[in-house]
Amino acid sequence: MHDSVSRRGFVKGAATVSAGLLLSSAGRNAAHAAGTEKLRVGVIGCGGRGTGAAINCLEASPIVEIAALGDLFQDRVDDALKKIEEAASPKEEKADAKGAKGKTQGKGGKKKPGNILGQVNVAKEKCFAGWDAFQKVVDSGVDMVILATPPHFRPQHFAAAIKAGKHVFTEKPVGVDPVAIRSFIASANLATEKKLNVVAGTQRRHQAPYLDVMKRIRDGAIGELVGGQCYWNQGGLWVKKKEEGWSDMEWQCRNWLYFTWLSGDHIVEQHVHNLDVINWAMDAVPVSAMGMGGRQVRVEPEYGNIFDHFAIEYVYPNGARVMSMCRQTAGASNRVAERVVGTKGSSDCCSYIQQAGAEEYKCKVEGINPYVQEHKDLIECIVNGTAINEGVRVAESTLTAIMGRMSAYTGREVSWKWVMNASKLDLCPEKYEFGPIAVPPVAVPGKDQLI
């Protein structure tokens, strides 16, 4: 494992690519179109979401083969491989109290295979750990990568994958500051030029009820949109206290939810889902944001420097105003939802449409697990040679969340034009190394300045 990588070296490493990789990737894509070869997938980021995304990808298509794994930490790689292999292992129900075998048992007591049996082929030499693990996965001969590290690293990893000619499934969000978002958009545009497919983990965009209701909204079912609300209010999440032997950097990377430079704060890491739905319904990005927030409940050191609640008002180009609210507070009420209001009615974007003087439309459309469907849509485009690229769209939704955070942190109104084009905020540390790194102070509205 490399213990230290300079910031300049890290970005330079993300840009490294060889002509041979580009040629071999193009050749494999032609084979996939003919249905003669496996789609080899590498996973970058082996925590819970990366492991889950890998299994979802396997469930999406029998041509998928998990072929490489990479993470900053070796124990994460080992744990992910174990869980993925278990998911792809033959299934057998346990015997009941009388010793009778379950119905999944075949004749002669043989195990009946699971639906993703044989789709994991990760050799020991294709398991990578360290700061450069992402590049080793990209260079390992895979056709597609799953990006599921803490969001801070997404732009560098995305740039490396696109420059190497790989198709990408990227988890949301895709950055934590405006500088990172501009980098991600540049890579997304390069993906279009290279005819590479990119799908993001904003799974509502692939969820059948949302697709049905949103089409009706966009077709004018509730008229012109004039406002709305969106929420991600929930209880607490996991947290990791610093263990003996961990450096500051290791602790922060393992406890990444609670550091703005790694997660973007929960308005970016989690609430981006709801904001993405609002942008989708509005068919636009907001022109400005004015917000507030704070840190009232989660104040212990293990909660880093993020807020525990936000409330943001977004203004859209047509003057529509949307109230956004997110909170992570143990013991408090939950609400995760989106709602838009139009000149003719209202909708929750996924299950109903109410119109004045008309019977309520209730969506009865069903679909498969959207966490699987998003991979299915990506794989079908790769195989069929059709194009899908959600890179710019997910970057814009991520920046929507970032501008809300920046407003709440500073107490200032933030415009889309400024944050997209002029903000110099860059949360990268000076070095990527396992050593000391200070915890930035918690933001104080009215004192912290926009950068």
C-alpha positions in Angstrom: 0.0 0.0 0.0 1.2 3.5 -0.8 1.2 5.6 2.3 1.5 8.9 0.6 0.5 10.4 -2.7 0.8 14.1 -3.4 -2.3 16.0 -4.5 -0.7 16.8 -7.9 0.4 13.2 -8.3 -3.1 11.9 -7.4 -4.7 14.0 -10.1 -2.0 13.2 -12.6 -2.4 9.5 -11.9 -6.1 9.7 -12.6 -5.3 11.1 -16.1 -3.0 8.3 -17.1 -4.1 6.1 -20.0 -2.5 4.1 -22.7 -3.4 3.7 -26.4 -3.4 -0.1 -25.9 -6.1 0.1 -23.2 -8.3 2.2 -25.5 -7.9 -0.2 -28.4 -8.6 -3.3 -26.3 -11.7 -1.6 -24.8 -13.1 -0.8 -28.2 -12.5 -4.4 -29.3 -14.3 -5.8 -26.3 -17.3 -3.5 -26.8 -17.8 -5.0 -30.3 -17.7 -8.5 -28.8 -20.3 -7.6 -26.3 -22.6 -6.4 -29.1 -22.3 -9.8 -30.6 -23.0 -11.5 -27.3 -19.8 -13.5 -27.4 -18.0 -12.3 -24.3 -18.5 -11.4 -20.6 -18.7 -7.7 -19.6 -15.9 -7.5 -17.1 -16.6 -5.1 -14.2 -14.2 -3.5 -11.7 -15.4 -2.1 -8.4 -13.7 1.0 -7.0 -14.9 1.5 -3.4 -15.7 -1.6 -1.5 -17.9 -0.4 1.4 -21.5 -1.2 1.8 -22.7 0.7 -1.3 -20.0 -0.5 -3.5 -20.6 -4.1 -2.5 -24.4 -3.6 -3.0 -23.9 -2.0 -6.4 -21.7 -4.9 -7.5 -24.4 -7.4 -6.5 -27.1 -5.3 -8.2 -24.9 -5.2 -11.4 -24.6 -9.0 -11.3 -28.4 -9.3 -10.9 -29.0 -7.0 -13.9 -27.4 -9.3 -16.5 -25.9 -12.8 -16.9 -23.1 -11.4 -19.1 -21.6 -9.4 -16.2 -18.5 -10.7 -14.4 -17.0 -9.0 -11.4 -13.3 -9.1 -12.3 -11.5 -6.6 -10.0 -11.9 -4.9 -6.7 -10.1 -1.8 -5.3 -10.4 0.3 -2.1 -8.2 2.4 0.1 -8.3 -0.4 2.8 -7.5 -4.1 2.3 -10.1 -5.2 4.9 -12.8 -3.5 2.8 -11.6 -5.4 -0.3 -11.6 -8.7 1.5 -15.0 -8.2 3.1 -16.6 -7.1 -0.3 -15.2 -10.1 -2.1 -16.6 -12.4 0.6 -20.0 -10.9 0.4 -20.1 -10.8 -3.4 -19.0 -14.4 -3.6 -21.6 -15.4 -1.0 -24.3 -13.7 -3.1 -23.2 -15.6 -6.2 -22.9 -19.0 -4.4 -25.4 -21.9 -4.7 -28.3 -21.4 -2.5 -29.7 -24.1 -0.1 -32.4 -23.8 2.6 -31.5 -25.1 6.0 -33.1 -28.4 7.1 -36.2 -28.1 9.3 -36.6 -29.5 12.7 -37.3 -33.0 11.3 -34.3 -32.9 9.0 -36.3 -32.4 5.8 -34.5 -30.4 3.1 -35.9 -27.1 1.8 -37.5 -26.8 -1.6 -34.4 -25.2 -3.2 -32.7 -28.6 -2.9 -32.3 -30.5 -6.1 -32.4 -34.3 -6.6 -29.8 -36.2 -4.7 -29.3 -33.3 -2.3 -27.4 -31.1 -4.8 -27.5 -27.4 -4.2 -29.6 -25.4 -6.6 -27.6 -22.4 -8.0 -28.4 -18.8 -7.3 -29.3 -16.6 -10.2 -25.8 -15.0 -10.3 -23.8 -18.2 -9.9 -20.4 -18.1 -11.7 -20.4 -14.4 -12.3 -17.5 -13.6 -9.9 -14.0 -14.1 -11.1 -11.7 -12.0 -9.0 -8.2 -13.3 -8.9 -5.9 -12.4 -6.0 -3.8 -10.2 -8.2 -6.9 -8.2 -9.2 -7.6 -7.1 -5.6 -6.0 -3.7 -4.9 -5.6 -1.5 -1.9 -4.1 1.9 -1.3 -4.3 5.4 -2.7 -3.7 4.2 -6.3 -6.1 1.2 -6.1 -8.5 3.0 -8.4 -6.0 3.3 -11.2 -5.0 -0.4 -10.8 -8.6 -1.4 -11.2 -9.0 0.8 -14.3 -5.8 -0.7 -15.8 -6.8 -4.3 -14.9 -8.5 -5.2 -18.2 -12.1 -4.4 -17.2 -14.7 -3.0 -19.6 -16.7 -1.1 -17.0 -16.2 0.3 -13.5 -18.4 1.0 -10.6 -17.4 4.1 -8.6 -18.5 3.9 -5.0 -15.8 5.5 -2.9 -16.6 8.5 -0.6 -17.8 11.3 -2.9 -14.7 13.4 -2.6 -12.8 11.0 -4.8 -15.4 10.7 -7.5 -14.1 13.3 -10.0 -10.5 11.8 -10.0 -11.7 8.3 -10.4 -14.2 9.2 -13.1 -11.6 11.1 -15.0 -9.3 8.0 -14.9 -12.0 5.7 -16.1 -13.2 7.9 -19.0 -9.7 8.6 -20.2 -9.0 4.9 -20.2 -12.1 4.3 -22.3 -14.3 2.5 -19.7 -18.0 2.6 -19.3 -19.0 3.9 -15.8 -21.7 3.4 -13.2 -21.1 6.2 -10.7 -22.7 6.5 -7.4 -24.1 9.8 -6.3 -23.1 12.5 -5.4 -20.2 13.1 -7.8 -18.2 15.7 -5.9 -18.2 17.9 -2.8 -17.3 21.4 -4.2 -17.7 23.5 -7.3 -14.1 22.8 -8.5 -14.8 19.1 -8.4 -18.1 19.4 -10.2 -16.5 21.4 -13.1 -13.9 18.6 -13.4 -16.6 15.9 -13.4 -18.6 17.7 -16.1 -15.5 18.0 -18.3 -15.0 14.2 -18.0 -18.7 13.6 -18.7 -18.4 15.6 -21.9 -15.3 13.6 -22.8 -17.3 10.4 -22.3 -19.8 11.7 -24.9 -17.0 12.3 -27.4 -15.7 8.8 -26.8 -19.1 7.2 -27.0 -18.9 5.8 -23.5 -21.9 5.1 -21.4 -22.4 6.6 -18.0 -25.2 5.9 -15.5 -25.5 7.5 -12.1 -26.9 6.1 -8.8 -29.9 8.4 -8.8 -32.1 5.4 -9.0 -35.4 7.2 -9.0 -34.6 8.1 -12.6 -34.9 4.4 -13.4 -37.9 3.6 -11.1 -41.0 2.7 -13.0 -43.6 4.7 -10.9 -41.4 7.9 -11.0 -41.0 7.5 -14.7 -44.8 7.2 -15.2 -45.8 10.1 -13.0 -43.0 12.3 -14.1 -43.9 11.9 -17.8 -47.4 13.1 -17.0 -46.1 16.1 -15.1 -43.8 17.0 -17.9 -46.7 16.5 -20.4 -48.6 19.2 -18.5 -50.9 17.2 -16.2 -50.6 19.7 -13.4 -49.9 22.8 -15.6 -46.9 25.0 -15.1 -45.0 24.2 -11.9 -45.0 27.1 -9.4 -43.5 25.5 -6.3 -42.8 22.4 -4.3 -41.2 20.8 -1.3 -38.7 18.0 -0.8 -37.5 16.2 2.3 -35.0 13.7 3.6 -35.6 13.8 7.3 -34.5 10.6 9.2 -32.8 9.3 12.2 -29.1 8.7 12.8 -26.6 6.7 10.7 -23.5 4.7 11.5 -20.6 6.4 13.0 -17.0 5.2 13.7 -15.0 6.4 16.6 -11.3 6.6 16.2 -9.5 3.3 17.0 -6.0 2.8 18.4 -3.5 2.7 15.6 -5.6 4.7 13.1 -4.0 7.9 11.9 -6.2 11.1 11.5 -6.5 10.4 7.8 -7.5 6.8 8.2 -10.1 7.7 10.8 -11.6 10.4 8.6 -11.7 8.2 5.5 -13.3 5.3 7.5 -15.8 7.8 9.1 -16.3 9.7 5.9 -19.9 10.7 6.3 -19.0 13.3 8.9 -16.4 15.4 7.1 -17.5 17.9 4.5 -14.3 17.4 2.4 -15.2 13.6 2.1 -19.0 13.5 1.9 -20.1 17.0 1.1 -22.3 16.9 4.2 -25.6 15.0 4.3 -27.4 17.5 2.2 -25.1 16.5 -0.7 -24.4 12.9 0.1 -28.1 12.0 0.7 -30.6 14.8 0.0 -29.2 15.0 -3.5 -31.8 12.2 -4.4 -34.7 14.5 -3.6 -33.2 17.6 -5.2 -32.5 15.5 -8.4 -36.2 14.7 -8.6 -37.1 18.4 -8.2 -34.7 19.4 -11.0 -36.2 16.6 -13.1 -39.7 17.8 -12.6 -38.8 21.5 -13.2 -36.7 20.5 -16.2 -34.2 23.1 -14.9 -31.6 23.8 -12.3 -32.2 26.5 -9.7 -31.0 30.1 -10.3 -30.4 30.7 -6.6 -30.5 29.2 -3.1 -30.9 30.8 0.3 -30.5 28.5 3.3 -29.9 27.9 6.9 -28.8 25.0 9.1 -26.8 24.0 12.0 -25.3 21.4 14.4 -27.5 20.9 17.4 -27.7 17.2 18.2 -24.6 15.6 16.8 -21.9 17.6 18.5 -19.4 15.0 19.7 -16.0 14.8 18.0 -16.9 11.6 16.1 -19.4 13.6 14.1 -16.6 15.6 12.5 -17.6 19.0 11.1 -20.9 18.6 9.3 -24.3 20.0 10.2 -27.2 17.8 11.3 -30.1 19.9 9.7 -30.6 22.1 6.7 -33.5 24.1 5.3 -33.0 25.7 1.8 -35.3 27.7 -0.5 -34.4 27.2 -4.2 -35.7 29.6 -6.9 -36.1 28.2 -10.4 -35.9 30.1 -13.7 -39.7 30.5 -14.0 -39.9 32.0 -10.5 -41.1 28.7 -8.8 -39.9 28.3 -5.3 -39.0 25.0 -3.7 -38.5 24.4 0.0 -35.9 21.8 0.7 -35.4 20.2 4.2 -33.1 17.5 5.4 -32.2 16.3 8.9 -30.4 13.4 10.6 -31.6 13.2 14.2 -32.1 10.1 16.2 -35.5 9.8 17.7 -37.2 12.3 15.4 -39.9 11.8 12.8 -39.0 10.6 9.3 -40.1 12.0 6.0 -38.5 11.2 2.7 -40.5 12.7 -0.2 -40.9 15.1 -3.1 -43.9 17.2 -4.0 -44.5 19.7 -6.8 -47.4 22.1 -7.2 -48.6 23.4 -10.6 -51.3 25.8 -11.9 -53.7 22.8 -12.4 -52.8 20.5 -9.5 -50.1 18.8 -7.5 -48.1 15.5 -7.4 -45.7 13.6 -5.2 -43.7 12.7 -8.4 -44.1 9.0 -7.9 -47.6 7.8 -7.0 -50.3 10.3 -7.5 -51.5 13.4 -9.5 -54.3 15.6 -8.0 -56.1 18.0 -10.3 -58.9 20.4 -9.3 -62.3 19.0 -10.3 -60.8 15.7 -11.5 -60.4 12.2 -10.1 -57.0 11.7 -8.5 -54.6 9.7 -10.7 -53.0 6.9 -8.8 -50.0 5.2 -10.3 -50.3 1.4 -10.6 -47.1 0.9 -12.6 -44.7 -1.6 -11.1 -41.1 -2.3 -12.0 -38.1 -4.2 -10.8 -35.8 -3.1 -8.1 -34.5 0.3 -9.3 -31.1 -0.4 -7.9 -31.0 -3.3 -10.4 -32.8 -1.5 -13.2 -30.2 1.3 -13.3 -27.5 -1.3 -14.0 -29.8 -3.1 -16.5 -30.3 0.1 -18.5 -26.5 0.8 -18.6 -25.6 -2.8 -19.6 -28.3 -2.8 -22.4 -26.8 0.4 -23.8 -23.3 -1.1 -23.8 -24.5 -4.3 -25.4 -26.7 -2.7 -28.0 -24.3 0.1 -28.9 -26.8 2.8 -27.9 -25.9 5.9 -25.9 -26.7 6.9 -22.3 -24.7 9.5 -20.4 -26.1 10.8 -17.1 -22.9 12.5 -16.1 -23.8 16.2 -16.6 -27.2 15.7 -15.1 -26.0 14.1 -11.9 -23.3 16.7 -11.6 -25.9 19.5 -11.8 -28.0 17.9 -9.2 -24.9 17.5 -7.0 -24.1 21.2 -7.4 -27.7 22.0 -6.5 -27.1 20.4 -3.1 -23.6 22.0 -2.8 -25.0 25.5 -3.4 -27.6 24.9 -0.7 -24.9 23.8 1.7 -22.7 26.8 0.9 -25.6 29.1 1.6 -26.4 27.5 4.9 -22.7 27.5 6.0 -22.2 31.2 5.2 -25.7 32.6 5.7 -25.5 34.1 2.2 -27.7 33.8 -0.9 -25.8 31.8 -3.6 -26.5 32.1 -7.3 -26.2 29.2 -9.8 -24.2 31.4 -12.2 -21.6 32.2 -9.5 -21.3 28.7 -8.1 -21.0 27.1 -11.5 -18.6 29.5 -13.0 -16.7 31.5 -10.4 -16.5 29.8 -7.0 -13.0 28.7 -6.2 -14.0 26.4 -3.3 -11.8 23.3 -3.4 -11.8 21.0 -0.4 -8.9 18.8 -1.4 -6.3 18.1 1.3 -2.7 19.1 0.4 -1.6 15.4 0.5 -3.2 12.0 0.5 -1.3 10.2 3.1 -2.0 8.3 6.3 -0.9 10.8 8.9 -2.1 13.9 10.7 -4.9 15.9 9.2 -6.9 18.5 11.2 -10.6 18.4 11.4 -11.9 21.7 9.8 -13.9 23.8 12.2 -17.7 23.7 12.0 -19.1 26.4 9.7 -20.5 29.5 11.4 -23.2 31.3 9.3 -22.5 35.0 9.1 -18.8 34.5 9.8 -17.7 31.9 7.1 -17.2 33.5 3.7 -18.2 32.3 0.3 -15.1 31.2 -1.7 
